Amino acid sequence: MNDVAPELLETITNEFEDLIKNDEVLFGIRRKIKAGKATYQDANRASIRIGELLSKAYQSHLSSDVLPDGTMYYNIAKRVLEPTLKRDFDEVSGICQDVQQLLNQKANIGIKAVAADLNQDRIDGIIDKVSSAPYKKTQWITKEPVVNFSQSIVDDHIKANADFHAKSGLSPKIVRRSSGKCCEWCSKLVGTYRYPEEAPDGSDVWRRHNNCRCTVDYDPGDGKVQDVWSKKWKEEIPDELDEMGLVKSIKMDRFKKNSKEIETTNIKVHLANQNLNIYQQTNSHQSQQTVEYLKRELPKYYDRFGRVDEVYVLKPKDMRGIAAYDNKRNSLFINEEITNPKFIKDQLSDGYFAANSADDILYHELSHKLHWDNAKRLMKSNGSKYDTIESAKMSLESNLRSYIKQQLAMDPFYLQKVISLNAHKGMTRWNKLNEAIADANVLIKNGNIPDPILQGLIEEILS
């Protein structure tokens, strides 16, 4: 019987390294570290991304067909999974140490960042489980548990540094707060704990169950607080904080009702999900449904479109639309009614947009993101050639624009017939291709675009 472990280890390692090296999310985080602006929120994002990339490499090369008897025996799992999980640890640990050093400097703590120890027990647990049955039954172990392992590295680094600060004479505290509508078990844990006397590693203060939104903060004793799960430093939060989560105010530009004039309004939102930076304006049942939908669906698109920095779920009155993408903030704005079937039917029934569902709407907005991101890349890669992002975007669109103008010369309603009325108005009224590109990309996804030349030009822009 051939020993498959060496070849599997080599192919998985090579793909994992390539994915890490070329990933845009990780590139952006490393750039923030270099600029001295990174926080543990960025470290947490990096850990999730690195775990996802390792899992992706596993899925590409591990299957029942390549394993003897369709089983990942212990000796194979030990030699393939352990080295790659350790590589995951090294990558996340390095980012955590860089972030901690920046935070120490900002907090005027003259102490070097501490590296956490590798949690071998977690690795052994993954290996034991994946080798306990035929791989068809255990393949799930190489998916979400791998991401969880990666995330745990960040928490371990926070604990290690809190412990070191305590031993160095500082007075860190662990602050656990309710996120609203918490269970009885969580309610009993709300409070402030001296570290390590009242909140040692392994105590219930550090634990949370599935779907728990309670937060545990780390206060090193100088008025700065660090959230253990959102990994974001912030000023000490007063006791009257709304229990839905962190409160922030955002400025939003929008058209006045029944007018073409733009107004700027301030909207108060609350943190609903730390990993994806989802904020919600209300805590209604509909808003909660939309948050859950976004938590489930957004990560599916990140390989294709990259990650947005923040997502805001707003009331229909303040949203005045279904969804929007802000390229300057790299943020999504979502109407909380997007998961209401009646609302979606009413909004899309006239065929104005190419979208037919909430998923299509999300895809449309993320297509805007990719369009702008590619324009920004073009501008950065060409030195002083472009003065603005808009000029780079016009250059990016030049081939598509020429083709569409040719088609419109022969048929003024070409865009409306081939893409949507939304695309037609965007081009004919404002000379903009944004909506045409986003709507066309939805049609491409659904296999409904009738012009293959148009499809090729759209894909060229969004490549």
Secondary structure, DSSP 8 states (H G I E B T S, - for coil): ----HHHHHHHHHHHHHHHHHH-HHHHHHHHHHHTT---HHHHHHHHHHHHHHHHHHHHHH--TTTSGGG---HHHHHHHHHHHHHHHHHHHHHHHHHHHHHHHHHTT-----------HHHHHHHHHHHTSS-HHHHGGGGSHHHHHHHHHHHHHHHHHHHHHHHHTT---EEEEE--SS--HHHHHH-EEEETTTTS-TTSGGG---TT---EEEEE-SSSEEEETTT--EEE---TT--TTS-EEEEEEEEE-TTSS-EEEEEEEEEEEETTTTEEES---HHHHHHHHHHHHHHHHHHHHH---SEEEEE-HHHH-SSEEEETTTTEEEEEGGGG-HHHHHHHHTT--SS--SHHHHHHHHHHHHHHHHHHHHHHHTTTTS-SSHHHHHHHHTHHHHHHHHHHHHH-TTHHHHHT-HHHHHHHHHH---HHHHHHHHHHHHTT----HHHHHHHHHHT-
